[in-house]
Amino acid sequence: MKRLLMIAVAVLAMAGCAELRNLNLKHHENPYDNPFYAKYLNTGSPLDAAILRRLDAVRQNPDFARAHNDLGVLLVQKGFPKDAQREFERAVNADSHFYPAWYNLGLVRASHGDDFGARHAFYRTIAYKPGHAFALFQLGLIEEKRQNTEKAVKLYAKAYNINPALLDVSVNPRVLDSHLTDLALIELYPKRHNRESMQFQGTPLSYREPVQQEAPSPQAPPQKIVPPAAPVTDPSQVHVPPATST
C-alpha cells in the first residue's frame, strides 16, 4: 500500500512538472504565431490582406504601438472585437501616450458594456490629446447613462463647441442616443453667441503700409550742418569777373 502511494505521488509530481513546462512554453510563445482569427483570413479580400500585413508588422516589432492599433481597427471590421481590444491594450502598453489607441479601446469597452473601463480610456484620450471632441462626446454619453446630467451637459457642450459637426447624424449617429442635446446647446449658446456677434474686420485691399524712413545709424559720425547762403540784396556786392581779351 505504501509503495502504491509513493508511485501515485511520483506520477502526480511528474504530471505537475509537465504542466508547468506547458505553461512556460505558452508564456514564451509568440501570440502572433497562430492567432485564433488567422484561420478566417482565407477569403482573399483586401481586408484579410491588410490584416496579414499588420500581423507581420507586429511579429517583427511587438512594441510598435501604431501597428497594434491599426491591426485592432482591422479586426473590428473583420468582426473580432475581443481580439481588437487586446491589440488596443497592447498599443497603449507599448506607448502610453498613443491617444488613438486609448480612444479605440474606449469604444470597444463601451460596446461591451464596460463603462468604467471605457470612461478611463476616454479620459486618457483627452489627457494626451486635449480637445478630442469625439472622446468628450463619448464621455458625455457615459455620464448621461450614469445620470450625472450636469457633467454630461458640460461635456457635450465642450464637444460641440470644438466640433459642431458632432450634431450631424451622418457624422455622429450616436447624437440620437442623447436626451440632453437641447440642454447642451443652451449651455453652449453664450460662448457661441459672443463669438459670432463679434464682427472682426480684415485689412482692406486698398490699404497701403506707410513708408518708414530709416533712422540714422548710432555709429555714423554726425553730419555738419551748413547754413544756407544769405541772399544778395546790394548790386554793388555782386562780383562780375573781368572780360577776357580776344
Secondary structure, DSSP 4 states (H G I P E B T S, - for coil): -HHHHHHHHHHHHHHHHHHHHHHHHHHHS-TTSS-GGGGG--S--HHHHHHHHHHHHHHH-TT-HHHHHHHHHHHHHHT-HHHHHHHHHHHHHH-TT-HHHHHHHHHHHHHTT-HHHHHHHHHHHHHHSTT-HHHHHHHHHHHHHTT-HHHHHHHHHHHHHH-GGGG-TTT-GGGGG-S-HHHHHHHHHHHHHHHHH-------TT--PPPPPPPPPTTSPPPPPPPPPPPP--GGG---PPPPP-
